[in-house]
Amino acid sequence: MKRFWEIFGTSIGCKAVMAVTGLLLFLFVIAHLLGNLLVFAGQDALNDYAAKLQGLGAGLWIARLGLLAIFVVHIYAAFRLTRINALARPEPYQKEESINVTFASRQMLASGLVVLLFVIYHLLHFTLGVIDSGAFGRLDAKGRHDVYAMVVQGFQNPFLSLTYVFAMVVLGLHLWHGAPSLFQTLGLKHPAWETCIRRTCQTVVALVVLGNCLMPLSILFLHESFTSK
């Protein structure tokens, strides 16, 4: 444990922790998207997928708590790194260099905070059923938790759908810089394939954002086709 806190005492250590936790979170985002896209396959497909996850019992909650721990460590490392950098440079530069600095890289902390707020709201809505308890407790004809109906009903609300889209765009902004950067932090970046890694990461990020935005917007504007499935 002492060694663990020593790592957090250096900027390099914080960056390494952020890279590892960021990679795990990025993989989760991709897996989560693949599950969400089952809404296009209809009620039975999505509810069956949800039932299988619920069938994991305690294992599902262990996975959720583990994911939450990774998320918390990632956020803590980000704030810790910001403080270390601030202490190392108490006076701001008179002229800020903009070489290799993009809008996405400048907004990493802000975009991360927006994503954090969205995750809290998302958990209260779709995971814990605090926000829409009536839809959360609904069962389908097979006695399964009717996740499909809950999602379709939720995204028929314009405010919820547009908030979700906004959050996904912000998430994309965060990952646009973060995903390629983690390879450099972990020492996996090489001039020979640097461009390939960056373009591959950013293509995946673009697909993740597109897929996550397509779901609420399709339900919002084409909800008749979803209620008939």
QUISULCOR-V807996 format. One record per pair of residues at least 12 apart in sequence whose C-alpha atoms are under 6 Angstrom apart, sorted by the first residue. I is the first residue (numbers start at 1). GAP is how many residues later the second one is. Records with the same first field share a line. If there is no record, write none. Layout:
BEGIN
I->GAP, GAP
END
This chain:
BEGIN
11->70
14->63, 67
18->56
19->163
21->49, 53
42->187
43->105
47->99, 100
104->69, 73
105->72
108->66
111->59, 63
135->15
155->61, 65
156->64
161->55
165->48
168->41
172->37
176->26
180->18, 21
END
